[in-house]
């Protein structure tokens, strides 16, 4: 299995994700890997670690999620791996439920989200976003 962390999806990934024909609520599983030091695209000087820059984003994104009817679930530091093998573990796992793909797209395109996303980009070395269909376990 090949694993590639990214920070921005390709146009093809966006088309596949949003054009899947699937609708309704889903949970986004976020596997996050942080940069050692934050790097802002505008070149600003900072003493922030990648995790600290992402925490600025994380503190603000909750309102963006709520504004589109989403719910933050679990977030936690990765502390071990029982099954499988990866070269390097992710730093954090976060779960967020969205009511629909359109709600998720609306959030990503909102001016409020765009304003805080600079901290996400500055802090992340890469991540995996995995969409899982929300349903009760039975």
HUSUL-V582000 format. One line per field, one symbol per residue. ss: DSSP state (A for helix, B for strand, O for the rest). phi: phi as a letter, one per 30 degrees, with the letter a starting at -180 (. if undefined). psi: psi as a letter, one per 40 degrees, with the letter a starting at -180 (. if undefined). A space follows every 10 residues. Layout:
ss = ???
phi = ???
psi = ???
This chain:
ss = OOOOOBOOOO AAAAAAAAOO OOOOOBBBBB BBBBOOBOOO OOOOOOOOBA AAAAAAAAAA AAAAAAAOOO BBBBBBBOOO OOOOOOOOOO OBBBBBBBOO AAAAAAAAAO AAAAAAAAAA AAABBBBBBB BBBOOOOO
phi = .cbbdbcbdd edddddddcd idbjdacccc ccbcddbdbd ddiedacdde ddddddeedc dedddddcid bdccbaddca bdbiabdbdd dbcbcbccda dddddeddcd eddedddddd ddcddlaccc dbddaddb
psi = hhhhhidhii dddddddeee eiiaiihhhh hhhiidhihh deeihieiid dddddddddd dddddddeei hhbihihhei hdiahidhii dihhhhhidi ddddddddei dddddeeddd dddhdiihhh hhhhiih.
